Amino acid sequence: MSSTTTSTGGAFRPIGSVLVANRGEIACRIFRTCRDLGVSTVAVYSDADAGALHVREADAAVRLPGAAPSETYLRGDLIVAAARAAGADAVHPGYGFLSENADFARAVTDAGLVWIGPPPAAIEAMASKTRAKELLGVEPLDPAGVTEADLPVLVKAAAGGGGRGMRIVRELASLSGALLSASAEAESAFGDGEVFVEPYVENGRHVEVQLLCDAHGTAWALGTRDCSLQRRHQKVIEEAPAPGLSAALEASLLDTAVRAAKAVGYVGAGTVEFLVADGRAHFLEMNTRLQVEHPVTEEVYGIDLVALQLAVAQGEKLPPEPPAPRGHAVEARLYAEDPARDWAPQTGVLHRFEVPRDGRVRLDTGYVSGDPVGVHYDPMLAKVTVHAPTRAEAVRKLAHTLERTRVHGPVTNRELLVASLRHPEYATADGLDTGFYGRNLPALTTAPAGEEHAAVAAALAAASARRGRFGGGWRNVRSQDETRTYGDHEVRYRPTRDGGYEVTAPEGVRVVSAAPDRVSLEVSGVVRHFEVAAYGDGTVHAGPHRLAARPRFTGPGEQAAPGSLLAPMPGTVVRIADGLAAGDRVAAGQPLLWLEAMKMEHRVVAPASGTLTALHAAPGRQVEVGALLAVVQTEAQEDQSA
C-alpha cells in the first residue's frame, strides 16, 4: 500500500526516530510504516510485555517498571523520559492509554519532541466527550435529574474509548452503581474517571467519518465506516464505506465532521462518530486519535494513514483532495475471549497462529505463534481485513479466511466472527445495528457443525500417537472399547486387525486413515480431513474446532461445593459490594464483587437467593481462573439442611 505524495509547506521538522507510547498490535503497525519510511523506532514495555512482539520488532526498547497500566503505559512522565533516553525525536500515542490526554501531548512538546497527533487544545475540546457535545450544542443529562421517563440511559467515560467505562442503565435504582463502576473502569483504562450520562438509542447504527487535517487548512473527509456490530460497546466487525446510507445523509455526516474539526483547529487524524437511527444522525463523539479500525479506510483509499500522520506532524501539506475510493473493505477483530460465557477474556499460550493471506487479506497483530496472552491488557489478538471490489466479495472472502485461520491456544471469537459474517442480517446489511448480538448471540454461539466428528479425530489421533510410542493395537481377544471425552462428546472406538480403528460411537463414522497429526473420516459418504494438534495444557485442535479433553476421573479435591462462586477468568478483585460480609442474605443476581481482567470490569453475582456463607475475595487480590471467591448457600439448600 503506497502513501499519498505530500508537498512541503510551512515549518518543516523532519522526523528520524519515533517512540510509540503504546503496545501490541498498534505499536507493531506503526513500526511497519516507520520501517518503510526509513524512520527508526523505539518501544516502551511493561514487565508483563518484556517478551512481546512490539518489543522484538523495535530498533530500541525502554522498560517501564511494573505491569498495571497505571504504573506503565499511563505514566506520561516515564514515557517522555524514555523518548529522551533513546534519542527519539517524536512520539506517536497509538490509540487508548494516553492517546487523548492533552497534558501528555503538552509534556511531549515541552520536552522538545514532535507530537504525532492533534494540538493539545483540540484534544481538550474534543477528547472530552462532554466538552465536545457542548461545543456542538448537545447537552448530556444531569445524573441527579434522571427520571424513569429518561430510561434507558448510557453512562459513558468522558475520556478514551474502546467500550471501556460504559454502562447501559434500564432501571433507575441501578444508576448510582453504574456511575461508580464506569468511573472505576475509566480511571483504570485512561487515568481519568470522569463519566457522563446521555440518552441510549436502542438498535441504532454506529457510523463514523475518518478525518485527516494538516496545519495549512486542508481537511480530508475519508468517507464513512460502519461499526455497528459491537459487544460491551466495543466494535467487533467494521467496514468501509458504510452501506445503505442515502446520499443526503452521507453528505451531512461528512460536512458535520469537517465543521467539527475546523471549529477547533484540528490537525492530524481523527474520527467523528454518529449514531444513525430512523434516517437521522446523532453526534456521539470525536476521537482525537487513530482508530483501531483505520485499516478499512486505508484499503478503500489506497493510503497509509500513519505515514500521513508523520507527514502532517513534520509540517507537510496535504494535496487539496484525497484519492478516490475504490471497492469495499471489511475488518474483523480476533479476540481471546469466550462469547458464550459473557465474552469472558481468555489467557494462555498462543501455540499456533497462522492466517492464510493473499493480496486481498491484511493482518495487523501483536502476536505470533508461541506468545503468551496475559491478563493485564486488551484481549485482542489481531485484526484481519479484506479488500475487494464489492461488499459481498469482501464479506465472503473474510469469512473464508477466518474459517481457515489456525489459532491454537486460548478460546477465541473466531467461530463467532465467521457465523456473524455469514448471518443473513449482516450479509445483506439488513440487520446492521448495535442490537445485532443482543438478538442473535445464542444462535451464533451454538456448537459449530461437525464438532462431534472433530472429537472422533482427536481421539483417534491420540490413540495413534500412543500406539507409536508404546506399540499395541488389535488383539485376538475382543476387549472393551476405548473411550475418550471432549467436552460433551464421548467417543468410543477399538483397534482393527488391519491396524486401523473402528468407531462405535458416534454412529455412522468410517475411519479412512488415522495418524497422530491428521485423521480422515467418512460420514454419510463424504470424506473430511482433520489436522490435529494436542498441547500440554489439555487443549486439542482438530480442523477448525477447539476441544478440551475431559479426564476419565475427577479427583475429590477438584469438586467444588454447591453454591461455590469460582473466578471465571484470571484477574484482580477490584471491589467488594459495600458492607458485604459472610452471613449476609443475598438475592439472586445481586452483584457481590468485581474482577478486572484485560482492562474490563466483570461482575460476579449471586446465582440464587440465599446466605453468603463464605467470602474469600478481597480488593487487590489477584486470582487465577477457577479460584474460589465466595460461597452462597441457596434457599433450597437451606431447606434441605433444616
N, C-alpha and C positions, 0 to 999 in steps of 0.2 A: 504494500500500500504506500503510495507516494504522497508526500506532503505538498500542499498548495504553495507555489512560489510566493514569497513576500518581498516587498521592497523596503529599503531602509528609509526611515523618516523620523525627524526629531532626534532627541537624545538617544544615543546608541550605546549600550553597555553589554559587551559580549559575555556570554556565559560559557565557562570552560569546565566547571565541575559542579554537580548538583547533589545535594543531600536530600534524600526523600524521608520526610518526617512521618513515616508510616511503615507498614509491614505487609507480608503476604503478597497476594495477587496484585494489588495496585502498585506496590513497590517494584515488583518484577516487570510489570507492564511499562512503567516509566523508565526503568533501566533499559528496556529493549529499545525504546526510541532514542535515549541518550547514546547508546552504542551506535545506532545508525547515524547519528549526527556527529559522532566523534567527541562526545562530551563524557568526561569521567564521572563516576558515580560513587556515592557514599551512602551506606546503610546505617541505620541505628537498630539496635536489637535489645530486647529484654533477655533476662536469663532463660526464660522459657523458650525463646526463639534463637538460642545460640547456634543451633544447627540448621536453622530454617533456610529455605531456598533463596529468599531475598538476600540473606547474608552471604551465601555462597556465590551469588551472581554479581554482587557489587565489587567495585575495584578496591574499596576500603570499607571498613565497618567499625562502629564505635559502640561499646557496650553501655546500656542504661541499666544500672543495678536494680534488681527486683524483677517481679513478674506481673503484678497487677498493673492495669493501665494507669492508675493514679500515681504509681511510682515511676512509670517509664514513658509511655507514648503520650501521656498528658502532661509531662513535665517540660514545658517550653524552655525553661532556663537550661536544662540539661541538653536539649536538642540544639539550641543556639551554641552552647559551649562545644558540642560535638562537631558542628559545622566549622567552627573556628579551628578546632584542634586538627581536623582532617584537611583543612585548606580549601574547603568548598567555597564557592562564591555565590551560590544561590540555594534556596530551599524550596522544594515542592512539597506541599502538605498532603497530597493524595486526597482521599475522602475519609470522613469520620474523624475521630480523635480531635486534633486541633485545627482542622482544615477551615473551620468557620469561626475561628477565635481571633477577634480583632487585636487583642492585646499581644497574642503570639505574632501576628503579622507585623505589628509595630516593633516588637523586640527583634525580629529578624532584620528589618530595615535599620533600626537603631544600631545594630551591630555592623552595619556597613555591607550587609548581604542583600542580594536581589530576592525579592519575594515573588514567587511564581503564582500569582493569584491576584484578586481584585484589591483595590486600595482599602485600608482599614476602615475608612469612613463608610465605604459602600458595604463592607461586611456588617458593620454596626447597623446600617439602615435596613439591610435585607436578611442577614443571617438570623437575627432575632425575628421569629415569625410574628410575634406580637407587634413589633415596630413596623414590620413590612406591611401588615394588614392595615395599620393606622395610616401609613403612607398612601395606600391605595383606597382609603376610605372604608375599610372593612373592620368593624369593631368586634373583638371577641366578647364572650359572655362573662359577666361578673359571677364567679363561683358562688358567692354568697347569695346571689339573686336567682339562681337556677331553680325553676319550679318543675312540677310534673309535666306541665304543658310544653316545656322545652325539650323533654326527653325524646329520643336518645341524644346524648351529647358525647363529644370526644375530648378527653383530656390529652394534651399534647405537649411535648417538650418544646420550649421556645428556641432551643439551640439544637444543632445536629440533625440527624435523620435516621434512615435505615430501619424505621419502625420501632426504635427504642424510645421509651418514655411515653408510650401511647396506650390509652385505655378507653374502651367503649363503655359508657355508663347507661344502663337501661332502667335502673331503679335509683331513686333519689337517695336512699339510705346507703348506697354504695359509693356515692360521690367522694366523700371525705377519704375513704380508704384508697380510691383510685388516684386521688391527688397525691397522697403520700407515697404510694407505690411508684407512680410515674415519675415523681420528683427524685426518688432514690435511684431509680434506674437511669434517669438522665444524668444525674450527678456522677454516677459511676462511669457512664459511657463517654460523657462530653465535658465533665468538670463544671457543669452548670445545671443546677436543679430547678431552674425556672420553668414553670408549666402554665398553660392557659387552657380555657375551655371554649369550645366552639360547637355549633350545631353539627350533628352527624347525619350525613346524607346517605341513606341506605342504597346500596347497589348502584352507585354511580360509576362512571368510567374515569380512571386516572389517566389523564392526558397531559403531556408536558412538552415544552418547547426548549430546544437547545440553543443557547446564545454563545456568540464569541464576539468580543468587542476589543478594539485597540484603543490606544491613547490619543488617536487622531480623529475621533468622531465616527469611525466606521463601526457599524453593528450588524453582524450576521445573525439572522434567524434561520437556523438549520433545520427547518421542518418540525414535524411532530413525532412523538413517541407515545405508544400506548403501553402502560404498565399496570393494567387493571388486575392481573392475576397475582394476588398477594396472600401471604399468611402472616398473622401477627403484625399486620400493616407493613410488612416488608415484601418487596417485589420478588417474584419468582420467575416469571416469563415476561419479557419485554420485546417490543417490535417497533420498527420504523419503516414507513410512516404509519401513523395511527389510522386504521382502516375505518371506512364508513362515515367520515366527517363530511358535512356539507362544505362547499367551497366558502360560503359566507362565514361559517363557524371557524373554519381553519384560518381564514384571513383575520378574523377577530382575535384569535389566540396569538397569532404571530405579532399582530400590531400591539396588543396589550403587553406582550413580553418585551418588545423593543422599547416601548414607552417606559416600562418599569426600569429597565436598565439605564436608559438615558436620564431618568429622573434623579438617579443617584451617582451619575458619572461613572458607570460601571466599566471596568477594564478586565479582560480575561474571559475564561469560560464560566458559564453559569447556566442554571436551568430554572425556568418558571413553570410551576406545577398548577394544574387546574383539576377540579372535579366536574365532570360533564354529566348532567342529568336533564332529561326532558328537553334536549336541544339547547340547553343553556350552560354556560361555563361559570364556575365559581372559583375565584382565586384561592389557592391553598397557601403557597409559599414560594420563595425564591431560594434556591440552593446556590450559595456563592462558592462553588467548587466544581470539580469534575464529578460527574455522576458515575455510579457503578455501571450503569447501562450505556455508557457512551459508545461502546463498540458498534451498536446497531446504526448509530448516526454516522460513524466513521465509514462503515461499509457502504452505506447508501450514497454518501457524498464523495467517497474515494479520498478521504483526507486523514491526517494524523492529528488529532486534537492536542495531544501532548506536545508534538513538535510546534504546533501553532501557539500553544501556551508559552513555550520558551521564546518563540519569536516575538510575541507581544511583550513579554517581560523584558526583552532586550531593547524594546523601543521601536521595533519594526512596525510597518504599516501594512494592514490587510488590503488586498485588492477590493475594489468597490463592491463586488458581488461574489458570493461563494460559487463553487462549481455547481452544475446542475445535478439534481439527484437522479439515481438510476436504480431500478429494481426494489427489492424488499429484503429486510434483514430481521431475523428473529434470534433472540438470545435466551438461553435457559441457565439458571443458576443451580449448580450442583452442590447440595448441602449434605454434610454429615449429620443427618437428623432422621427421626422416625415419624413420618406424617401420621401413622396410625396410632401413635402414642402422644398425641397433643404436640407434635413437632419437637419432641424431646431431642436435644442435641446429643450427639454420639462422639465417643472418643476411641482411640486405639491406633494401631499401626495401619497405615495405608499400604498394604502388602503389594498391591499391583494397581497401577493407574495408567491406562492406555486409552486414548481417544483416537479412533480412526479419522484421519484427516486427508482432505484433498484441497484443491484450490478454493473451494467454497466454504470450508469449515475452518473456523478460527478458535483457538484455545487460549484463554487467559487464566493462569493458575499460579498459585504459590506453593504447589506440592508436586512431588514426583514419587515414584514407587519407593517404598521403604521409609517415607517420612512419617513421624508421629502426628496425630491430630490431638491437640491438648484441650484443656478446659478453660483457658484464660480468654480466648478471643472468639470472634465470629466463626460459626461452623461452615462457612462457605469454602468449598474445595476448589471450585473452578467456575468459569463462565464459558459456555460453548455457544458459538454464534455461527449462523449460516446466512449467506447472502445468495439470492437467486433472482431471476428476472421477475417472478411473481410471488405473491404471498403463499399460494398453495404449494408451490415448489419448495420454498424455504421451510415451511412448516413440515412438509413430508420428509425432506432431507434431514432436518434436525432430529425428528423422531427416530428416523432410521439410524442416525449416527449415535444417538444416546443409547438406543437399544443394543448396539454392538460395542459400546464402551465397556472396558473391563475396569471395574472399580472394586477391588477386593479389600476387605477390612471392615471398618465400621458400617453400620446401616446407613444408607443414603436415601435421598428422594428420587433416585434415578427412575424407578418404575413409575412414580407419580408423574414425573415430567413427561415420560413417553405417553402415558394414559391421558394426560391433560392435552397434549398437542393433538392427539387423535380423537378427543372428545368432540362430538358434533357441535356443541356450543362454541368451542374455540375454533375448530377447523373451518367453520362457516362464518366466524366472527359475530354470530347472532347472540352469543352469551358473554360478550366481553364486558364484565363489570366486576366490582370488588366483592360481589357476593358469590363468585364462581365456586370457590372452595366450600363456602358455607352450604351451598346446595348439593355439591357433587362429591365431597370428600369421602363419604362412606363407600360409594361405588368405585372411586378411584383407588382406594387402598385395600380392596379385596385381594386375596392371594392371586398372583398372576397365573394365567393358564399354563399348564404344564409343570407346575411346581412338584406334583407328586411323582412325575417321571424324572424330574431332576433329582429327587430324593433317591430314586432307584439307581440313577447313575452314580450318585455319591456313594451309596452303599457298595455297589459293585467295584468302583474304583478303590475303595478302602480294602475290600476283600482281595483285589488283585495285588495291591501293594503288600498286604500281609502275606499273601502266597509267595510273592517274590522274595520276601525277607526270610520266611520261615518254612517255605515249602508246604506240602499238603494239598488237598483237593478232594477229588472224588474217592469215595471208599465203597467197597463191595457191600458193606453192611449199611443199610439206609439209616441215616441219623436225623435228628430233629433239625428243622430249618434254622438257618442263621437269621437273626433279627437285628435290625438297626432302625433307630427312630430319629427323624429330623423334624423338629417342630411337631406338627400334628400328623405327620406322615410316617406310618410304620411300614417298613419294607421287610419282606421275608423272601429268602432265596436259598438255593442249595447248589453245590458244585455238580457238574455233569461229567459223564465218562470221558467226553472229548476235550476236557479241560476248560469248558465254558461254564455258564451258570444258567439255572432255570429260576425264573421269578414266580413265586406262588402268591404274592400279594404286593401291590395291587394286581388284579387280574388283567389279562389281555396284553401283556408286555412280553415281547420276544427279544432276547439278547442277541444282537448281531456280533458285537465284539466288546471286550472289556479290557482296559489297561489302566494302570494307576492314574494316568492323566487324561484319558479320553475313553468315553463309552458311547457306543452306538446302540440305539434301541428302536425296535419296530413296534408301532402302536397303530392299530386299525389300518395296516398296510402301508403306513408312512414311516420311513426311517429318519430319525433325528439324531444328530451328533451333539455330544456334550463334552466340552473341555472342562476338566475337573481339577480344582486346586484346593488342598486342605492345609490349614495353618494351625500352629500350636495353640492358638487361643480358642480353638474349638469351632471356628467358622469354616464352612466349606462352600465353595462357589462352583456350581455346576451350570455351565452355559451362563445365561443372564441371571440366574437365581442365586440368592444368598441363603444358605441354610445353617441352622445351628444344630449340631449333633446333641441329642439328649442322652445322658448317661443311663445305663441299664438300671442302676440302683442309686437312690439318693440317700446320702448319709444323714443320720438323725440330726446332726448339727446344722444341716443345710435347710431344715424345715422351719419356716418362720411361724411363730404363734399366731392364732387367729386375731385379726384386728391390727396386725403389725403394719406400720407405715414405713416403707423402705424408700431410700433415696432413688428416684427414677433415673438419676444421672450423677456423675461426679460433679461437685461444685462446692460452694461456700454458703453456709447458713448466714443470711444477712439480717433476718428479722424473725422474732417470735411475736405472735399476736399479743397485744397489750394485756398484761396481767395473767397470761395463761400459765397454769401450773398443774401438775399431776393431781388428780382428784376432781378436776373441774368437769362439769357437764358440758358436752359439745353437741351441736346439731349437725345433721347431715349436710355436707357441702360447706361447712364453716371453715374459713382459712385458719390454719394453725401456725404455719411458718412459711418462710420464703427462702428459696435457694437461688443463688446466682450462678449461672453457668454460661460460658461463652457470651458474656455481656448481656444476657437476658435474665429477667427475674421469672421464677416459676413458683406458683403457689402449691403448697401441699395442704389438702383439705381433709376434713373428717369424712371417711367413707360412709358413715351412718351415724345416727344419733346414739349417744351412749356416754360413757365416762372415760376421760383420759386417764389411763392407769399408769402411764409412764411417759416421760418426756426426756429424751436423751440428747436432743439438739440444743445448741447454744450459739448465739451470734458470734460470727468469726470462725466457727469450727468448719474445717474442711472435711468433706465426706466423700467416700467412694460410692459408686453405684451399688445398690443393694444394702447400704448401711442402714441399721435400724434407727429411725428418727423418733418414733413415738408409737404408743400402743393405745388403741381405742377399744374398750370392751363395749360391744353393741348392746342395745336394749334386749335383743333376742338372747344374747349370751348371758346377760344378767338374769333373765327369766329362767334360763336353764339351770343356772347355778343357785337359784333361790330355793 
